[in-house]
Amino acid sequence: MQPARSGRRQARTQGAGFAGGKVKPEDDAWGRPEPRGAFELAVGAISRKERTVAELRAWLAARDVEPDELEEAVTRLIEIGELDDERFAGRYAEDKRELRGWGPDRIRESLVERGIDRSLAEAAADGEGPAEQAERAAALLAGRGVDLARDEGRRRALAYLARRGYESEVAYRAVRLAEHATAGDRRPA
């Protein structure tokens, strides 16, 4: 014999919504109305995840939204300030610098891949000067515990920083900074 189910659980399994009424075909499983138009779809998409204009267009197109409805929704979101590539680029660059330790080259290329105009991507990626970049990169190396006393360790450190998107001059300076820091010498490189 099966144990008795609670009223709410029983109502869900029998097709009733949380309020006790039947779930309408246009409602989702939780009794919420499904979005009906391109604008509502777009708002739902950007409320779950920040997107670029290009990403939102692609997302809507993948859901078979008519091109004119798609453009109308994107234009409206841009006009009301909810969709802004410049703001997106700035936040994305800051996050990748702070949380991932990315250098400007990697940030720039990633933004361009996401559909950001190259000039906006360059402006966002170049948010720090070479000295700040070198200090950030040196901190990355210190966190990895790379042995910089040997040539092999320095080569690996340079390759690591290149993969992270740092220019070679900044990477060299960062290796020298990190090398001096590990040796107890705090002189600038």
Contacts in CASP RR format, 6 or more apart in sequence:
PFRMAT RR
TARGET T0000
AUTHOR 0000-0000-0000
METHOD contacts of the structure
MODEL  1
MQPARSGRRQARTQGAGFAGGKVKPEDDAWGRPEPRGAFELAVGAISRKE
RTVAELRAWLAARDVEPDELEEAVTRLIEIGELDDERFAGRYAEDKRELR
GWGPDRIRESLVERGIDRSLAEAAADGEGPAEQAERAAALLAGRGVDLAR
DEGRRRALAYLARRGYESEVAYRAVRLAEHATAGDRRPA
5 13 0 8 1.000
8 18 0 8 1.000
11 17 0 8 1.000
11 18 0 8 1.000
11 20 0 8 1.000
12 18 0 8 1.000
15 22 0 8 1.000
15 23 0 8 1.000
16 22 0 8 1.000
16 23 0 8 1.000
17 23 0 8 1.000
17 31 0 8 1.000
18 30 0 8 1.000
18 31 0 8 1.000
23 29 0 8 1.000
23 31 0 8 1.000
24 31 0 8 1.000
26 33 0 8 1.000
26 34 0 8 1.000
26 36 0 8 1.000
27 33 0 8 1.000
27 34 0 8 1.000
28 34 0 8 1.000
35 41 0 8 1.000
35 43 0 8 1.000
35 44 0 8 1.000
37 65 0 8 1.000
37 69 0 8 1.000
37 73 0 8 1.000
38 60 0 8 1.000
38 65 0 8 1.000
38 66 0 8 1.000
38 69 0 8 1.000
38 70 0 8 1.000
38 72 0 8 1.000
38 73 0 8 1.000
39 72 0 8 1.000
39 73 0 8 1.000
39 76 0 8 1.000
39 77 0 8 1.000
41 60 0 8 1.000
41 63 0 8 1.000
41 65 0 8 1.000
41 73 0 8 1.000
42 56 0 8 1.000
42 60 0 8 1.000
42 73 0 8 1.000
42 74 0 8 1.000
42 77 0 8 1.000
42 83 0 8 1.000
43 77 0 8 1.000
43 82 0 8 1.000
45 51 0 8 1.000
45 56 0 8 1.000
45 59 0 8 1.000
45 60 0 8 1.000
46 56 0 8 1.000
46 77 0 8 1.000
46 82 0 8 1.000
46 83 0 8 1.000
50 88 0 8 1.000
50 91 0 8 1.000
51 59 0 8 1.000
51 83 0 8 1.000
51 88 0 8 1.000
52 85 0 8 1.000
52 88 0 8 1.000
52 114 0 8 1.000
52 115 0 8 1.000
52 116 0 8 1.000
53 74 0 8 1.000
53 78 0 8 1.000
53 83 0 8 1.000
53 85 0 8 1.000
53 115 0 8 1.000
54 114 0 8 1.000
54 115 0 8 1.000
54 116 0 8 1.000
55 114 0 8 1.000
55 115 0 8 1.000
56 74 0 8 1.000
56 77 0 8 1.000
56 83 0 8 1.000
57 70 0 8 1.000
57 74 0 8 1.000
60 70 0 8 1.000
60 73 0 8 1.000
60 74 0 8 1.000
61 67 0 8 1.000
61 70 0 8 1.000
65 73 0 8 1.000
74 83 0 8 1.000
77 83 0 8 1.000
78 84 0 8 1.000
85 115 0 8 1.000
85 116 0 8 1.000
85 117 0 8 1.000
85 120 0 8 1.000
86 120 0 8 1.000
86 124 0 8 1.000
88 116 0 8 1.000
89 111 0 8 1.000
89 116 0 8 1.000
89 120 0 8 1.000
89 121 0 8 1.000
89 123 0 8 1.000
89 124 0 8 1.000
90 124 0 8 1.000
92 107 0 8 1.000
92 110 0 8 1.000
92 111 0 8 1.000
92 114 0 8 1.000
92 124 0 8 1.000
93 107 0 8 1.000
93 111 0 8 1.000
93 124 0 8 1.000
93 125 0 8 1.000
93 127 0 8 1.000
96 102 0 8 1.000
96 103 0 8 1.000
96 106 0 8 1.000
96 107 0 8 1.000
96 110 0 8 1.000
97 103 0 8 1.000
97 107 0 8 1.000
97 127 0 8 1.000
97 128 0 8 1.000
97 136 0 8 1.000
101 136 0 8 1.000
101 137 0 8 1.000
101 140 0 8 1.000
101 164 0 8 1.000
102 110 0 8 1.000
102 164 0 8 1.000
102 165 0 8 1.000
103 125 0 8 1.000
103 133 0 8 1.000
103 136 0 8 1.000
103 137 0 8 1.000
103 164 0 8 1.000
103 165 0 8 1.000
103 166 0 8 1.000
104 125 0 8 1.000
104 126 0 8 1.000
104 127 0 8 1.000
104 128 0 8 1.000
104 133 0 8 1.000
104 165 0 8 1.000
104 166 0 8 1.000
104 167 0 8 1.000
105 125 0 8 1.000
105 165 0 8 1.000
105 166 0 8 1.000
105 167 0 8 1.000
106 163 0 8 1.000
106 164 0 8 1.000
106 165 0 8 1.000
107 121 0 8 1.000
107 124 0 8 1.000
107 125 0 8 1.000
107 165 0 8 1.000
108 118 0 8 1.000
108 121 0 8 1.000
108 122 0 8 1.000
108 124 0 8 1.000
108 125 0 8 1.000
109 121 0 8 1.000
111 120 0 8 1.000
111 121 0 8 1.000
111 124 0 8 1.000
111 125 0 8 1.000
112 118 0 8 1.000
112 121 0 8 1.000
116 124 0 8 1.000
128 136 0 8 1.000
130 169 0 8 1.000
130 170 0 8 1.000
130 173 0 8 1.000
133 166 0 8 1.000
133 170 0 8 1.000
133 174 0 8 1.000
134 170 0 8 1.000
134 173 0 8 1.000
134 174 0 8 1.000
134 177 0 8 1.000
134 189 0 8 1.000
135 174 0 8 1.000
135 177 0 8 1.000
136 174 0 8 1.000
137 161 0 8 1.000
137 164 0 8 1.000
137 166 0 8 1.000
137 170 0 8 1.000
137 171 0 8 1.000
137 174 0 8 1.000
137 178 0 8 1.000
138 174 0 8 1.000
138 175 0 8 1.000
138 177 0 8 1.000
138 178 0 8 1.000
138 181 0 8 1.000
140 160 0 8 1.000
140 161 0 8 1.000
140 164 0 8 1.000
140 174 0 8 1.000
141 148 0 8 1.000
141 157 0 8 1.000
141 160 0 8 1.000
141 161 0 8 1.000
141 174 0 8 1.000
141 175 0 8 1.000
141 178 0 8 1.000
142 178 0 8 1.000
142 181 0 8 1.000
142 182 0 8 1.000
144 160 0 8 1.000
146 153 0 8 1.000
146 156 0 8 1.000
146 157 0 8 1.000
146 160 0 8 1.000
146 178 0 8 1.000
147 153 0 8 1.000
148 154 0 8 1.000
148 157 0 8 1.000
148 175 0 8 1.000
148 178 0 8 1.000
148 179 0 8 1.000
148 182 0 8 1.000
149 179 0 8 1.000
149 182 0 8 1.000
154 175 0 8 1.000
154 179 0 8 1.000
157 171 0 8 1.000
157 174 0 8 1.000
157 175 0 8 1.000
157 178 0 8 1.000
158 168 0 8 1.000
158 171 0 8 1.000
158 172 0 8 1.000
158 175 0 8 1.000
161 170 0 8 1.000
161 171 0 8 1.000
161 174 0 8 1.000
161 175 0 8 1.000
162 168 0 8 1.000
162 171 0 8 1.000
166 174 0 8 1.000
173 189 0 8 1.000
176 189 0 8 1.000
177 188 0 8 1.000
177 189 0 8 1.000
180 186 0 8 1.000
180 187 0 8 1.000
180 189 0 8 1.000
END
